[in-house]
């Protein structure tokens, strides 16, 4: 599976925010039914001034979801959440007998850290992460990190998976206050998305 490309996305998280009157929602936002601030894993984002949660979806280059998605409050950083997602990916690959050795793992700059790169190398994957400049005024000294721009362009395929997920109205407007129930709905949606490949859709 050396030519495979795996994408992970959480830098453009799926917010689940409470409805405020007749406000409009952008494509990467989802509404939460009124009074559901007490739901677990719901937190505020100081960047976008919304309350919600984020998911990390690890997909292949066809848009199929490969692993259960970690769910966390939106104020959690992506770098901290990634090891959990990678562990879930390795568990699924082991159970189904999928060889991921030599596959590229596309990530955006929000996942750029020495720890995440080491975890990916230890899993025998190739990290393809765009380096995060972190407000540097000059170029970072030292050896250039491995990065393939052409392969990294395929990372946008995970947005297609999120678009497929938006077709499920139960997830587009959240009514469940119990996190486990809402997470189960997400798993059902991703199962149906993966079923498209077997049905020839």
Secondary structure as GFF3:
##gff-version 3
##sequence-region A 1 201
A	DSSP	beta_strand	5	9	.	.	.	ID=ss1
A	DSSP	beta_strand	15	18	.	.	.	ID=ss2
A	DSSP	beta_strand	29	32	.	.	.	ID=ss3
A	DSSP	beta_strand	43	45	.	.	.	ID=ss4
A	DSSP	beta_strand	50	55	.	.	.	ID=ss5
A	DSSP	beta_strand	57	60	.	.	.	ID=ss6
A	DSSP	beta_strand	71	73	.	.	.	ID=ss7
A	DSSP	alpha_helix	78	96	.	.	.	ID=ss8
A	DSSP	beta_strand	104	107	.	.	.	ID=ss9
A	DSSP	three_ten_helix	109	111	.	.	.	ID=ss10
A	DSSP	alpha_helix	114	122	.	.	.	ID=ss11
A	DSSP	beta_strand	126	129	.	.	.	ID=ss12
A	DSSP	alpha_helix	149	152	.	.	.	ID=ss13
A	DSSP	three_ten_helix	153	156	.	.	.	ID=ss14
A	DSSP	alpha_helix	157	165	.	.	.	ID=ss15
A	DSSP	alpha_helix	169	172	.	.	.	ID=ss16
A	DSSP	beta_strand	173	174	.	.	.	ID=ss17
A	DSSP	alpha_helix	179	199	.	.	.	ID=ss18
###
